[in-house]
Amino acid sequence: MSQAKQAVYLKDYQPCAFGVDHVHLGFNIKPAHAPDQVIVTATAHYKKLESAAADLMLNGEWMSLVEVALNERVLVSGEYEQ
């Protein structure tokens, strides 16, 4: 069952507590195991901008999470929420 999309309004936005140092995108066009697809790999480095406690939340559609790392250490299931 799919969830109905909820509207997001400009008045509801707040400044983000994180900045992006850099983003790297890799594209694998027509991989051998799935020739009708393109696999996009995104690696992003985020930096906390303020001292207030805030969670980093990433929101995406049609994506599969493969790995989460913090300070160059890969986190295991239970160390982050999905």
C-alpha positions as a Markdown table, in Angstrom:
| # | Residue | x | y | z |
|---|---|---|---|---|
| 1 | Met | 0.0 | 0.0 | 0.0 |
| 2 | Ser | 1.4 | 3.4 | -1.0 |
| 3 | Gln | 1.2 | 6.4 | 1.3 |
| 4 | Ala | -0.5 | 9.6 | 0.1 |
| 5 | Lys | 2.0 | 12.5 | -0.4 |
| 6 | Gln | 1.6 | 15.3 | 2.1 |
| 7 | Ala | 2.0 | 18.9 | 1.0 |
| 8 | Val | 5.1 | 20.8 | 2.2 |
| 9 | Tyr | 4.7 | 24.5 | 2.5 |
| 10 | Leu | 7.4 | 27.2 | 2.4 |
| 11 | Lys | 6.2 | 28.6 | 5.8 |
| 12 | Asp | 7.0 | 25.2 | 7.3 |
| 13 | Tyr | 10.7 | 25.2 | 6.3 |
| 14 | Gln | 13.4 | 25.9 | 8.9 |
| 15 | Pro | 17.1 | 26.5 | 8.2 |
| 16 | Cys | 19.0 | 23.2 | 8.1 |
| 17 | Ala | 21.4 | 22.4 | 10.9 |
| 18 | Phe | 23.7 | 20.7 | 8.4 |
| 19 | Gly | 25.7 | 21.9 | 5.4 |
| 20 | Val | 27.0 | 19.9 | 2.5 |
| 21 | Asp | 30.8 | 19.9 | 2.2 |
| 22 | His | 30.7 | 18.0 | -1.1 |
| 23 | Val | 28.6 | 15.5 | -3.2 |
| 24 | His | 30.0 | 12.9 | -5.6 |
| 25 | Leu | 27.6 | 11.3 | -8.1 |
| 26 | Gly | 28.5 | 8.2 | -10.1 |
| 27 | Phe | 26.5 | 6.8 | -13.0 |
| 28 | Asn | 26.5 | 3.2 | -14.3 |
| 29 | Ile | 24.5 | 3.2 | -17.5 |
| 30 | Lys | 23.1 | -0.1 | -18.6 |
| 31 | Pro | 24.9 | -2.3 | -16.0 |
| 32 | Ala | 25.4 | -6.0 | -17.0 |
| 33 | His | 22.9 | -7.3 | -14.4 |
| 34 | Ala | 20.2 | -4.7 | -15.3 |
| 35 | Pro | 20.7 | -3.4 | -18.9 |
| 36 | Asp | 17.4 | -1.4 | -18.8 |
| 37 | Gln | 18.5 | 0.6 | -15.8 |
| 38 | Val | 20.9 | 3.3 | -14.7 |
| 39 | Ile | 22.4 | 2.9 | -11.3 |
| 40 | Val | 23.3 | 6.3 | -9.6 |
| 41 | Thr | 25.6 | 6.3 | -6.6 |
| 42 | Ala | 25.6 | 9.4 | -4.4 |
| 43 | Thr | 28.2 | 10.0 | -1.8 |
| 44 | Ala | 27.7 | 13.2 | 0.3 |
| 45 | His | 29.7 | 14.7 | 3.2 |
| 46 | Tyr | 27.6 | 16.7 | 5.7 |
| 47 | Lys | 28.8 | 18.9 | 8.5 |
| 48 | Lys | 26.8 | 20.1 | 11.5 |
| 49 | Leu | 26.5 | 23.9 | 11.4 |
| 50 | Glu | 25.2 | 24.5 | 14.9 |
| 51 | Ser | 25.6 | 23.0 | 18.4 |
| 52 | Ala | 21.9 | 22.4 | 19.0 |
| 53 | Ala | 20.9 | 18.8 | 18.8 |
| 54 | Ala | 19.4 | 17.9 | 15.5 |
| 55 | Asp | 19.0 | 14.7 | 13.5 |
| 56 | Leu | 20.1 | 14.5 | 9.9 |
| 57 | Met | 17.1 | 13.3 | 7.8 |
| 58 | Leu | 17.4 | 12.4 | 4.2 |
| 59 | Asn | 14.3 | 12.1 | 2.1 |
| 60 | Gly | 14.2 | 10.4 | -1.3 |
| 61 | Glu | 12.0 | 8.4 | -3.6 |
| 62 | Trp | 12.8 | 5.4 | -5.8 |
| 63 | Met | 16.1 | 4.8 | -3.9 |
| 64 | Ser | 17.7 | 2.0 | -2.0 |
| 65 | Leu | 19.9 | 2.7 | 1.0 |
| 66 | Val | 23.1 | 0.7 | 0.6 |
| 67 | Glu | 25.4 | 2.0 | 3.3 |
| 68 | Val | 25.6 | 4.7 | 6.0 |
| 69 | Ala | 29.0 | 5.9 | 7.4 |
| 70 | Leu | 29.8 | 8.4 | 10.1 |
| 71 | Asn | 33.3 | 9.7 | 10.5 |
| 72 | Glu | 34.5 | 7.2 | 7.9 |
| 73 | Arg | 33.0 | 4.2 | 9.9 |
| 74 | Val | 30.3 | 2.2 | 8.3 |
| 75 | Leu | 27.3 | 2.0 | 10.7 |
| 76 | Val | 25.5 | -1.3 | 11.3 |
| 77 | Ser | 21.7 | -1.7 | 11.5 |
| 78 | Gly | 20.5 | -0.3 | 14.8 |
| 79 | Glu | 22.9 | 2.6 | 14.7 |
| 80 | Tyr | 20.6 | 4.6 | 12.5 |
| 81 | Glu | 16.9 | 4.7 | 11.6 |
| 82 | Gln | 15.6 | 3.9 | 8.2 |
